[in-house]
Amino acid sequence: MTTDSPMPHRMLGNTGLQVSVLSYGFWATFGVKDGLTEAEGVQRAKACLNAARQGGVNLFDNAEVYGSPRGAAEEVMGQAIAELTEEQPELWRRSDYLVTTKIFWGGDGVNEKGLSRKHVREGLEAAVERLQVEYVDLVFCHRPDPFTPTETVVRAMTDAVRAGLATAWGTSEWSAQQITEAFWIARTMGLEPPQFEQPQYNMFHRQRLEQEYHPLYAQPYGLGTTTWSPLMSGVLTGKYNDGIPAGSRLTQQGYAFLQKQLDAHHRAGVIDKVRRLSAFAQDELGCSMAQLALAWTVRNPKVSTVLLGATSPEQLQENLGAIPVARALTDAHMASIEAILANRPEPYQGWGGDGMRGLDTL
Protein backbone atom coordinates (compact mmCIF):
# COMPACT_ATOMS: atom_id res chain seq x y z
CA MET A 1 0.00 0.00 0.00
CA THR A 2 1.50 3.32 -1.04
CA THR A 3 1.62 6.14 1.47
CA ASP A 4 2.21 9.22 -0.68
CA SER A 5 -1.45 10.01 -1.37
CA PRO A 6 -4.68 10.13 0.68
CA MET A 7 -6.07 7.16 -1.26
CA PRO A 8 -3.57 4.31 -1.85
CA HIS A 9 -3.75 2.26 -5.04
CA ARG A 10 -2.91 -1.34 -5.90
CA MET A 11 -2.48 -3.19 -9.16
CA LEU A 12 -5.50 -5.26 -10.16
CA GLY A 13 -3.91 -8.59 -10.98
CA ASN A 14 -2.34 -8.71 -14.44
CA THR A 15 -4.64 -6.08 -15.96
CA GLY A 16 -2.12 -3.24 -15.68
CA LEU A 17 -4.85 -1.17 -14.02
CA GLN A 18 -4.38 0.64 -10.72
CA VAL A 19 -7.40 0.58 -8.42
CA SER A 20 -8.08 2.60 -5.29
CA VAL A 21 -8.01 0.33 -2.24
CA LEU A 22 -11.55 1.48 -1.45
CA SER A 23 -14.12 1.41 -4.24
CA TYR A 24 -17.86 2.06 -4.45
CA GLY A 25 -20.61 -0.42 -5.30
CA PHE A 26 -24.30 -0.09 -6.12
CA TRP A 27 -25.70 -3.35 -4.71
CA ALA A 28 -28.74 -2.63 -2.47
CA THR A 29 -27.78 1.05 -2.64
CA PHE A 30 -29.51 2.66 -5.63
CA GLY A 31 -32.22 1.71 -8.08
CA VAL A 32 -34.33 0.16 -5.31
CA LYS A 33 -37.81 1.09 -4.13
CA ASP A 34 -36.90 3.63 -1.45
CA GLY A 35 -39.68 6.20 -1.85
CA LEU A 36 -37.56 8.50 -4.02
CA THR A 37 -38.52 9.64 -7.48
CA GLU A 38 -36.16 8.72 -10.32
CA ALA A 39 -34.72 12.24 -10.35
CA GLU A 40 -34.26 12.24 -6.57
CA GLY A 41 -32.50 8.88 -6.76
CA VAL A 42 -30.08 10.21 -9.36
CA GLN A 43 -29.35 13.28 -7.24
CA ARG A 44 -28.62 11.13 -4.19
CA ALA A 45 -26.37 8.90 -6.28
CA LYS A 46 -24.53 11.96 -7.61
CA ALA A 47 -23.85 13.16 -4.07
CA CYS A 48 -22.38 9.79 -3.08
CA LEU A 49 -20.43 9.31 -6.29
CA ASN A 50 -18.98 12.80 -6.01
CA ALA A 51 -17.95 12.22 -2.39
CA ALA A 52 -16.29 8.96 -3.42
CA ARG A 53 -14.47 10.53 -6.36
CA GLN A 54 -13.36 13.51 -4.28
CA GLY A 55 -12.00 11.01 -1.76
CA GLY A 56 -9.88 9.28 -4.40
CA VAL A 57 -12.11 6.34 -5.33
CA ASN A 58 -11.63 5.33 -8.97
CA LEU A 59 -13.64 2.08 -9.29
CA PHE A 60 -17.45 1.98 -9.43
CA ASP A 61 -19.09 -1.43 -9.32
CA ASN A 62 -22.46 -2.56 -10.66
CA ALA A 63 -24.31 -5.56 -12.12
CA GLU A 64 -27.15 -6.26 -14.51
CA VAL A 65 -29.22 -7.71 -11.66
CA TYR A 66 -28.88 -4.77 -9.26
CA GLY A 67 -31.93 -2.61 -8.62
CA SER A 68 -35.65 -3.08 -9.02
CA PRO A 69 -36.48 -3.75 -11.79
CA ARG A 70 -33.22 -5.44 -12.80
CA GLY A 71 -30.79 -2.95 -14.28
CA ALA A 72 -32.20 0.06 -12.46
CA ALA A 73 -28.99 0.52 -10.48
CA GLU A 74 -27.00 0.71 -13.71
CA GLU A 75 -29.43 3.26 -15.12
CA VAL A 76 -29.05 5.43 -12.01
CA MET A 77 -25.26 5.18 -12.09
CA GLY A 78 -25.12 5.91 -15.80
CA GLN A 79 -27.27 9.00 -15.55
CA ALA A 80 -25.51 10.25 -12.41
CA ILE A 81 -22.04 9.91 -13.91
CA ALA A 82 -23.19 11.49 -17.18
CA GLU A 83 -24.40 14.56 -15.29
CA LEU A 84 -21.29 14.70 -13.10
CA THR A 85 -19.11 14.52 -16.22
CA GLU A 86 -20.81 17.61 -17.61
CA GLU A 87 -20.57 19.45 -14.30
CA GLN A 88 -17.00 18.42 -13.39
CA PRO A 89 -15.30 17.19 -16.57
CA GLU A 90 -11.78 17.24 -15.11
CA LEU A 91 -12.71 15.10 -12.09
CA TRP A 92 -14.76 12.67 -14.17
CA ARG A 93 -12.40 11.97 -17.07
CA ARG A 94 -13.42 8.59 -18.49
CA SER A 95 -9.75 7.67 -18.88
CA ASP A 96 -9.17 7.98 -15.12
CA TYR A 97 -11.94 5.88 -13.49
CA LEU A 98 -13.22 2.34 -13.89
CA VAL A 99 -16.77 1.07 -14.38
CA THR A 100 -17.74 -2.56 -13.90
CA THR A 101 -20.71 -4.81 -14.48
CA LYS A 102 -21.51 -8.43 -13.73
CA ILE A 103 -23.41 -10.81 -15.99
CA PHE A 104 -25.57 -13.76 -14.95
CA TRP A 105 -29.12 -12.75 -13.89
CA GLY A 106 -30.48 -10.61 -16.72
CA GLY A 107 -34.15 -11.57 -16.72
CA ASP A 108 -36.75 -14.23 -16.06
CA GLY A 109 -36.58 -15.92 -19.45
CA VAL A 110 -34.73 -19.21 -19.69
CA ASN A 111 -32.07 -17.64 -21.93
CA GLU A 112 -31.91 -14.34 -20.04
CA LYS A 113 -29.67 -15.75 -17.34
CA GLY A 114 -26.48 -17.76 -17.11
CA LEU A 115 -23.25 -17.48 -19.10
CA SER A 116 -24.18 -18.65 -22.59
CA ARG A 117 -22.52 -16.73 -25.42
CA LYS A 118 -25.96 -15.36 -26.25
CA HIS A 119 -26.64 -13.95 -22.80
CA VAL A 120 -23.09 -12.71 -22.22
CA ARG A 121 -23.32 -10.70 -25.45
CA GLU A 122 -26.86 -9.41 -24.97
CA GLY A 123 -26.45 -8.78 -21.25
CA LEU A 124 -23.23 -6.85 -21.67
CA GLU A 125 -24.58 -4.77 -24.56
CA ALA A 126 -27.63 -3.86 -22.45
CA ALA A 127 -25.47 -3.01 -19.43
CA VAL A 128 -23.22 -0.72 -21.48
CA GLU A 129 -26.32 1.10 -22.77
CA ARG A 130 -27.75 1.54 -19.26
CA LEU A 131 -24.42 2.78 -17.94
CA GLN A 132 -24.12 5.25 -20.84
CA VAL A 133 -20.56 4.19 -21.66
CA GLU A 134 -18.92 2.77 -24.78
CA TYR A 135 -17.37 -0.05 -22.77
CA VAL A 136 -16.95 -1.29 -19.21
CA ASP A 137 -13.48 -1.62 -17.81
CA LEU A 138 -14.21 -4.89 -16.01
CA VAL A 139 -16.89 -7.50 -16.63
CA PHE A 140 -17.48 -10.32 -14.15
CA CYS A 141 -19.15 -13.70 -14.50
CA HIS A 142 -21.42 -13.07 -11.51
CA ARG A 143 -21.50 -16.75 -10.56
CA PRO A 144 -20.28 -20.01 -12.14
CA ASP A 145 -22.80 -21.52 -14.57
CA PRO A 146 -23.24 -25.27 -14.01
CA PHE A 147 -24.96 -25.71 -17.38
CA THR A 148 -22.47 -23.93 -19.67
CA PRO A 149 -19.07 -25.52 -20.38
CA THR A 150 -16.16 -23.46 -19.12
CA GLU A 151 -14.68 -23.30 -22.63
CA THR A 152 -17.89 -21.70 -23.87
CA VAL A 153 -17.74 -19.11 -21.07
CA VAL A 154 -14.09 -18.31 -21.84
CA ARG A 155 -14.90 -17.90 -25.53
CA ALA A 156 -17.86 -15.64 -24.72
CA MET A 157 -15.74 -13.44 -22.47
CA THR A 158 -12.95 -13.39 -25.04
CA ASP A 159 -15.48 -12.19 -27.63
CA ALA A 160 -16.58 -9.42 -25.27
CA VAL A 161 -13.03 -8.21 -24.60
CA ARG A 162 -11.91 -8.38 -28.22
CA ALA A 163 -15.08 -6.66 -29.42
CA GLY A 164 -14.20 -3.71 -27.18
CA LEU A 165 -17.16 -4.06 -24.82
CA ALA A 166 -14.81 -4.67 -21.86
CA THR A 167 -11.07 -4.35 -21.27
CA ALA A 168 -10.76 -7.46 -19.09
CA TRP A 169 -12.92 -10.14 -17.49
CA GLY A 170 -13.06 -11.96 -14.21
CA THR A 171 -15.27 -13.98 -11.90
CA SER A 172 -17.32 -13.67 -8.73
CA GLU A 173 -17.60 -16.44 -6.16
CA TRP A 174 -15.94 -19.03 -8.38
CA SER A 175 -13.90 -21.76 -6.74
CA ALA A 176 -10.13 -21.85 -7.20
CA GLN A 177 -10.57 -24.98 -9.32
CA GLN A 178 -13.05 -23.22 -11.64
CA ILE A 179 -10.79 -20.20 -12.04
CA THR A 180 -7.78 -22.42 -12.73
CA GLU A 181 -9.72 -24.40 -15.33
CA ALA A 182 -10.81 -21.22 -17.13
CA PHE A 183 -7.29 -19.80 -17.01
CA TRP A 184 -5.64 -22.81 -18.65
CA ILE A 185 -8.38 -23.22 -21.25
CA ALA A 186 -7.67 -19.61 -22.24
CA ARG A 187 -3.88 -20.05 -22.22
CA THR A 188 -3.89 -23.23 -24.31
CA MET A 189 -6.40 -21.91 -26.86
CA GLY A 190 -5.10 -18.38 -27.33
CA LEU A 191 -8.08 -16.82 -25.55
CA GLU A 192 -8.43 -14.15 -22.84
CA PRO A 193 -7.96 -15.53 -19.29
CA PRO A 194 -9.84 -14.38 -16.16
CA GLN A 195 -7.74 -11.83 -14.29
CA PHE A 196 -9.68 -10.99 -11.12
CA GLU A 197 -12.24 -12.40 -8.71
CA GLN A 198 -14.92 -10.74 -6.57
CA PRO A 199 -15.28 -12.82 -3.38
CA GLN A 200 -16.94 -12.03 -0.09
CA TYR A 201 -14.31 -11.11 2.49
CA ASN A 202 -14.51 -9.73 6.01
CA MET A 203 -13.40 -10.51 9.56
CA PHE A 204 -15.76 -13.50 9.76
CA HIS A 205 -15.58 -14.74 6.16
CA ARG A 206 -11.94 -15.53 5.45
CA GLN A 207 -11.23 -19.04 4.22
CA ARG A 208 -11.73 -18.55 0.48
CA LEU A 209 -9.61 -15.42 0.02
CA GLU A 210 -6.91 -16.25 2.57
CA GLN A 211 -6.54 -19.98 1.93
CA GLU A 212 -8.34 -21.38 -1.11
CA TYR A 213 -7.16 -18.69 -3.54
CA HIS A 214 -3.64 -18.55 -2.11
CA PRO A 215 -1.92 -20.32 -5.07
CA LEU A 216 -3.68 -18.01 -7.54
CA TYR A 217 -2.02 -14.79 -6.36
CA ALA A 218 1.34 -15.92 -7.77
CA GLN A 219 2.20 -15.90 -11.46
CA PRO A 220 1.14 -16.99 -14.00
CA TYR A 221 -2.33 -16.34 -12.57
CA GLY A 222 -1.64 -13.05 -10.77
CA LEU A 223 -5.22 -12.95 -9.50
CA GLY A 224 -6.61 -9.56 -8.45
CA THR A 225 -9.55 -9.24 -6.05
CA THR A 226 -12.42 -6.78 -5.62
CA THR A 227 -13.90 -7.91 -2.32
CA TRP A 228 -17.50 -7.38 -1.20
CA SER A 229 -19.37 -7.30 2.13
CA PRO A 230 -16.48 -5.89 4.21
CA LEU A 231 -19.00 -4.84 6.88
CA MET A 232 -20.94 -8.12 6.78
CA SER A 233 -24.27 -6.47 5.85
CA GLY A 234 -23.88 -3.97 8.68
CA VAL A 235 -22.94 -6.44 11.42
CA LEU A 236 -19.37 -5.09 11.50
CA THR A 237 -20.55 -1.51 12.00
CA GLY A 238 -21.67 -2.53 15.49
CA LYS A 239 -25.19 -1.24 14.91
CA TYR A 240 -26.69 -4.65 15.74
CA ASN A 241 -24.77 -5.02 19.00
CA ASP A 242 -27.90 -4.13 21.00
CA GLY A 243 -30.66 -5.29 18.67
CA ILE A 244 -31.99 -4.19 15.28
CA PRO A 245 -32.41 -0.40 14.95
CA ALA A 246 -35.45 0.97 13.13
CA GLY A 247 -34.83 1.80 9.49
CA SER A 248 -31.85 -0.53 9.08
CA ARG A 249 -31.55 -2.80 6.04
CA LEU A 250 -32.72 -5.81 8.06
CA THR A 251 -36.12 -4.17 8.58
CA GLN A 252 -36.69 -3.60 4.84
CA GLN A 253 -38.78 -5.80 2.59
CA GLY A 254 -36.74 -8.35 0.66
CA TYR A 255 -33.95 -8.69 3.23
CA ALA A 256 -35.43 -11.37 5.49
CA PHE A 257 -32.46 -13.58 4.66
CA LEU A 258 -30.20 -11.08 6.43
CA GLN A 259 -32.37 -11.37 9.55
CA LYS A 260 -31.81 -15.13 9.52
CA GLN A 261 -28.08 -14.56 9.14
CA LEU A 262 -28.09 -12.17 12.10
CA ASP A 263 -29.84 -14.78 14.24
CA ALA A 264 -27.16 -17.29 13.25
CA HIS A 265 -24.43 -14.77 14.12
CA HIS A 266 -25.89 -14.40 17.61
CA ARG A 267 -25.89 -18.15 18.10
CA ALA A 268 -22.30 -18.43 16.86
CA GLY A 269 -21.02 -15.75 19.20
CA VAL A 270 -20.22 -13.31 16.39
CA ILE A 271 -22.08 -10.39 17.97
CA ASP A 272 -20.21 -10.86 21.24
CA LYS A 273 -16.93 -10.62 19.32
CA VAL A 274 -18.13 -7.51 17.50
CA ARG A 275 -18.88 -5.89 20.86
CA ARG A 276 -15.31 -6.60 21.97
CA LEU A 277 -13.91 -5.32 18.66
CA SER A 278 -16.02 -2.15 18.95
CA ALA A 279 -14.48 -1.42 22.34
CA PHE A 280 -11.00 -2.14 20.96
CA ALA A 281 -11.57 0.24 18.03
CA GLN A 282 -12.60 3.07 20.33
CA ASP A 283 -10.08 2.49 23.12
CA GLU A 284 -6.98 1.64 21.07
CA LEU A 285 -7.45 3.54 17.81
CA GLY A 286 -10.17 6.13 18.47
CA CYS A 287 -12.12 4.98 15.42
CA SER A 288 -15.50 3.44 14.69
CA MET A 289 -16.11 -0.29 14.39
CA ALA A 290 -16.82 0.15 10.67
CA GLN A 291 -13.50 1.92 10.13
CA LEU A 292 -11.65 -0.84 11.97
CA ALA A 293 -13.35 -3.56 9.92
CA LEU A 294 -12.50 -1.80 6.66
CA ALA A 295 -8.94 -1.03 7.74
CA TRP A 296 -8.39 -4.68 8.74
CA THR A 297 -9.54 -5.78 5.27
CA VAL A 298 -7.38 -3.21 3.48
CA ARG A 299 -4.32 -4.40 5.42
CA ASN A 300 -4.42 -7.71 3.53
CA PRO A 301 -2.15 -7.22 0.47
CA LYS A 302 -4.09 -9.88 -1.45
CA VAL A 303 -7.09 -7.51 -1.49
CA SER A 304 -6.83 -5.23 -4.52
CA THR A 305 -9.85 -3.14 -3.56
CA VAL A 306 -12.70 -3.22 -1.04
CA LEU A 307 -16.23 -2.40 -2.21
CA LEU A 308 -18.13 0.12 -0.08
CA GLY A 309 -21.93 0.33 -0.13
CA ALA A 310 -22.66 3.64 1.60
CA THR A 311 -26.09 5.21 1.01
CA SER A 312 -25.16 8.80 1.95
CA PRO A 313 -22.14 11.09 1.52
CA GLU A 314 -21.76 11.25 5.30
CA GLN A 315 -21.57 7.47 5.61
CA LEU A 316 -19.13 7.36 2.74
CA GLN A 317 -16.88 9.96 4.34
CA GLU A 318 -16.81 7.90 7.54
CA ASN A 319 -15.88 4.80 5.55
CA LEU A 320 -13.08 6.66 3.76
CA GLY A 321 -11.71 7.41 7.22
CA ALA A 322 -10.59 3.78 7.32
CA ILE A 323 -7.48 4.69 5.32
CA PRO A 324 -5.62 6.51 8.14
CA VAL A 325 -6.75 3.74 10.50
CA ALA A 326 -5.20 1.14 8.18
CA ARG A 327 -1.95 3.08 8.24
CA ALA A 328 -2.06 3.27 12.04
CA LEU A 329 -2.61 -0.46 12.59
CA THR A 330 0.52 -2.07 14.02
CA ASP A 331 1.46 -5.72 14.18
CA ALA A 332 0.50 -5.63 17.86
CA HIS A 333 -2.95 -4.26 16.95
CA MET A 334 -3.42 -6.98 14.35
CA ALA A 335 -2.40 -9.66 16.86
CA SER A 336 -4.94 -8.33 19.37
CA ILE A 337 -7.65 -8.42 16.73
CA GLU A 338 -6.74 -11.98 15.77
CA ALA A 339 -6.96 -12.97 19.43
CA ILE A 340 -10.54 -11.69 19.55
CA LEU A 341 -11.56 -13.22 16.22
CA ALA A 342 -9.88 -16.60 16.81
CA ASN A 343 -10.83 -17.69 13.28
CA ARG A 344 -7.69 -17.37 11.18
CA PRO A 345 -7.54 -20.08 8.49
CA GLU A 346 -4.61 -22.45 8.50
CA PRO A 347 -1.84 -21.19 6.19
CA TYR A 348 -1.91 -22.79 2.74
CA GLN A 349 0.90 -25.31 2.37
CA GLY A 350 -0.23 -27.32 -0.63
CA TRP A 351 -1.08 -30.99 -0.58
CA GLY A 352 0.76 -32.57 2.32
CA GLY A 353 2.32 -29.32 3.47
CA ASP A 354 6.01 -29.04 4.33
CA GLY A 355 6.07 -32.68 5.41
CA MET A 356 6.06 -33.89 1.80
CA ARG A 357 9.78 -33.11 1.46
CA GLY A 358 12.47 -31.73 3.73
CA LEU A 359 15.05 -29.04 2.96
CA ASP A 360 18.23 -28.44 4.94
CA THR A 361 18.99 -24.72 5.24
CA LEU A 362 21.71 -22.68 6.93
N, C-alpha and C positions, 0 to 999 in steps of 0.2 A: 504494500500500500504506500503510495507516494505521500509526501508530507508538505509539498511546496504549494498546495492550493487548498482552498476550503473543501472542495469535493474531490477526493482521490479517484483515480481511474485504474482499471485493470484491463488486460487484454482478454477478449472473449474467445478462448480457445485458439484455433488456427485461422480465424476469420480475418485477422489483421485489424479488427475494429477495437477501439478503446471504449469501454462502457463505464459510466459513473457507478461507484459501488452501491449507491442507492438509486433505484429507478422507480417508476410510477406506473401502476396497473389499474385497469378499469373494471376488474371483476367485482360484482356486487357494489359498485361505486356509482356508476352513471348509467343512464338508459334503463333504469328500473322505475317501477310505479311508486313514486315518492311524493305525489301531490303537487309536483312542479309542472308548469307548462313546458313545452319543448324549448321555448326561448329561455325560460328561467333555468332549465337544466344546462343549456349551453353556457349561459353566463356563469353558473356555479363551476362548471368544468373549466372554463377559461381562468377563473380565479385560482383554482388548484393547479392547473397546468402552468400558469405563469409563476406561481410561488415555487413550483418544482424547478422550472427552468432557471429562475433567478437564483435558486440555491445550488445550481450546477448539475442538475439531473439531465441526462441526455438520452435516456431510453424510456419509451412509452409503450406499454404492453396492452394488447387487446386480443380478442378472439371472436370468431364468427358467431359463437353461441352466447356471448355476453349480452345482457340486456333483455328487455321484454317489450316487444317481441325480439326474437333472435336478431342480432346485428345492430340493435339500437345503440349499444355502447360505442360501436364503431362509428355510427352516424354522428353521435354527439362529439366524439373525439375529432372526427374529420372536420366538422363545422367549427368547433372551437379553435383548432389549430389554424384553419384557414383564416379565421377572423384575427387571431393573434399575429399571424404572418403579415397581414395588411397593416396592423397597428404597430408592430415592433419587428420590422423585417430583419434587422441586424441580429436580434436575439433568436429569431426563429428561422435561421437559414437552413434550408432542407439538407444541405451538405454537412451540417454539424450535429444533427440529432437523429435518433433511430426510432423507427416505428415497426411494431411487430403485429403479427396475427397468428392465430392457431386454427387449424382445420381439422374437423372431425364431425361435429354436430351442426350441420347446416340447416336442417329442416326435418319434417316428419315423414317425408317420402322415403321409400326403401333405398333409393339411390341418392338421397340428399344427406347422407351421413356416411362415415367411414373414410377410407383412404384409397378408394379406387382412383384410377387416372381421371375418370370423368369428374368425380366430386372434387378432387384436388384442384383441377383446372377451373371448374365452375365456381367453387367456393372461394378460391383465391382471387379470381377476377371480380367477384361480387364484393369481397372484402376491400380490395383496392379502390373500387368505386365508392363504397361507403366512407372510406377513410380519406377520400379526395386526394390521393397520391398516385403517382405513376407506377410506383413499386413499393413493396415493403422491404425493409432491410433484413428482417428475419422472419421466416415462416416456420412454425412448429407443427409436427404431427401431434395433435392434442392428446392422443392416447394411441397405444398399439392397436392395430385392427386384426382380430383373429381370423377374419375371413378373406383378407387380401394378402397374397404372398409378399414377402419382404422385397423381393426383386421388383415387383410391380410398384411398390411404394417408392423405392429408390429411383426407379425410372420416372415416376410421376414428379417427384421432387426435383430430379435433374432437369426435366422439361421446364418446370417452373423457374428454376434458376437461370437456365440458358435462354429462356424466352424473355428474361429481364423483368419478371414479375416479383422476384425476390433476389437478394444478393447471396443468401446462404440459407440452409435449412437445418433444423434440428428436431428434437423430440421432447415430449413431456410425459413423465412417469412411465418411461420404458425401462425394462430391466437391462442390466449390464449385458446380458447375453443377447438381447434383441438389438441393442446399439452396436455391439461387436459384429453381429451378423450383417447388419445393414452396411457397416463400414467396409467390411471385406468384400461384400458383393459389389459395392461401388468401386473399390480399388482394383478388383480383378477385371471389371467390365468397363473401365474408363468412364465411370459415372461420378456424380457429385456425392461425397460422403456426408453424413450428419456431423455437425461440428459443435453442437451445444445441446444441453438437456435442461428442462425446467422441472426440477423435483421439489416436493415439499421439504422444507428444512427449518427447524427451530430447535430450541433447547430440549424438547421432548420428542422430537422426530428426527433421528440422527443416523440410523443404521445405513440407509441407502447411500446418502451422500458421503459419509465418512468411511464406510467400509466397502459396500458393494461396488461403488464406482471407482474405488481407489486405483485399480490398474489402468483406468481409462484417462487419467489426468496426464500420464506420461505419453511421449510420442511413441508410435505415430498418430495416436488418437487425438491427444491434446484437447480433451473435452473441456469446453466452457460450461458454466452453469448460471442460470437466471432463476434464483430460488424464490418460492412463493410461501405464503403463510408464516412469515417470521414471527408474528404475534399470536399465532395459533387461534385465529378467529376471535381475537380480543382477550383470550385467557391470559396472555403474557403482558397485557397492559395492567393487570391487577384489578380491573374493574369488576370482576366476578368473585373477588376474594370474600365479599360479605353478601353474596346473593346476586340476583340479576336486576340491574337497574332498569327503570322504565325508559323506553325508547332505544334500548340497545338492539343490535342486530338479532339477538336470540328471541326477541319479542315480536319480530316482524314475520308476516306471512311468508311461507316458503322456506323458512330456516329451522324447521322443527328438528332436522337432523343434527343441527348444532347443539340444540338443547339436550339431545340424547348423548352427544359427545361430552358435554359439560358434566352430565350426571356420571358418566364413566370416569371422567377426570377426578371427580370427588372421591369415587370409590377407590381409585388407584393412588390417591394421595398427592395428585398433581397440585391441587389448589393449596394444600398445606406447604408444598415446596415453593409455590409462587409467593405465598405470604412471606416466607423467609427470604426469598430473593428480593422482594419489594423493600424489606427492611434493610437488606444489604446495599441495595442501590442508593437508598436515601442516606444511610449512615456512612458508607465508605466512599461514595462517589458523588453524592449530592445530585443525583439524577432520578428520573422517573423509571418505573419498571419497564415501560415500553422502550425507553432509550437504552437501558441495559440489555434487553433482549435483542434489539437491533445491533448494538455494538458487539455483543458476543458473536452474532452471526457474521458480521463483517470481518471480525478478527480471523476467521477461517480463510486462508489463502486459496482454498479450492472453490470458494464462492466468488464468481465473477461479479455478480450484482444481486442485490436483494430487492424484491418487488414490494413497494409500499402500496397501501390501499386507502389512504386518507380521504375523508369526505369533505374536508374544509381546509382552507389555507392555514388556519391556526393549528389544526392537528398535524398538517404536513410540516409546518415549521418546527413543531415539537419533535417529530420524527427525524428531521434533518439534524437536530441537536445530538443525535447518536454519534455523529462523526467525531466531535471532540472527546466524547466518552470512550469511543473505540481507541483513540490515541492515548487516553489516560490509563487504560486497562494494563496492569502489570501482570507478570507471570504469577505473582502471589494472589492477585485478584482472581485470575482465571482458575487457580488451584482451589480457592475458596468456593467459587461457583461450582466447580466440578464436585466438590465435597457435598454440596447441597443437592445437586442433581443426581449424583450417584447412578448415572445411566450411560456412561461413555462406552461406545462399542469397542470390542476387542480390536487391536490394530490388525490390519490386513497383512498376512504373511504368506499368502498363496497356499496351495494345497500342501498340507503337511507342515507348513511353517519352516522355521530354521532347522528343525530336527531332520529334514530330508537329507541334509548334507552339511558337514562341518567345514570350517575354514579357520586355519591357524593364522592369527594376526599378531603383529608386534605389540 
